[in-house]
Amino acid sequence: MKTAKIVSIAKSDQVGLYSICFNDDNESEFRKFMQKFKDNAALNKDYQAIIHAIDRIIANGALERNFRYEGK
């Protein structure tokens, strides 16, 4: 059975950004995502949009209107 922990990625006065890290791995899933896609030319536009959105959330906070509700 895999176990996991939550690790801090970034913090600001407005918000904290966290990712999951499986205990048998030294890198968080967020860092793996960044390493996997940062140099992929075909996906670079999407990657840059995601990173830009994360940077905005860190700077301005996570506003409820930026999230969509799933289910009821």
N, C-alpha and C positions, 0 to 999 in steps of 0.2 A: 504494500500500500504506500503510495506516495504521500508525503507530507509537504506542506508549504508554509511559507511565512510571508508577511507583508513587509516590504522595504520602502524606505523613503527615496524618492527620486529628486524632488525639488520642493522647496518651501518658500513662501513669501508671506507678507503681512496679510494677504487676502486668502490664500489657499495652500494646501499641501497636496502634492502629487505622489501617489504611491503605486507600486507594482507588486505583482506576485513573484516570488522566487521559490522554486522547488528546492528542498533541502539537499538534494543530491547534486545541485548545480550552484555555481558561484555567481552566475549572472541572472539578473531579473529578466522577465519576459519582455519588458519594455526595451531594455538594452539590446536584447537579441533582435527584436523587431527593427530597431534603429540600425544595427549593423547589417542586417540582412537586406534592407531596402534602400539605404542611403546612396548607394552607388549604382542602383538599377536605373538606367536611362529611360527605360520604357515606363517606369512607375514614378519617376522623379517628381513630376508635377503633383501627383496625389500625395506623395511622401512630404513634399514641401508644404502642401495645404494642411496636412495633419500636424506637422511640427509648428507651423504658424498658429494654428488654433490652440495648441497646447501652450505656446508662449503667451498668447493673449489671455488664456485662462490663468496662468501663473501671475501675470502682471495685473489683471483686472478682477480676478476672482471668478468663481464658477456660478454664474447666474442661472437660476432655475429655468428661465426661458430658453436656455441653450440646450436643454435636454428634452428628449421626447419620452413620453410615458409608454411603457410596455404593459399590456394587459389591463386588468381592471383593479 
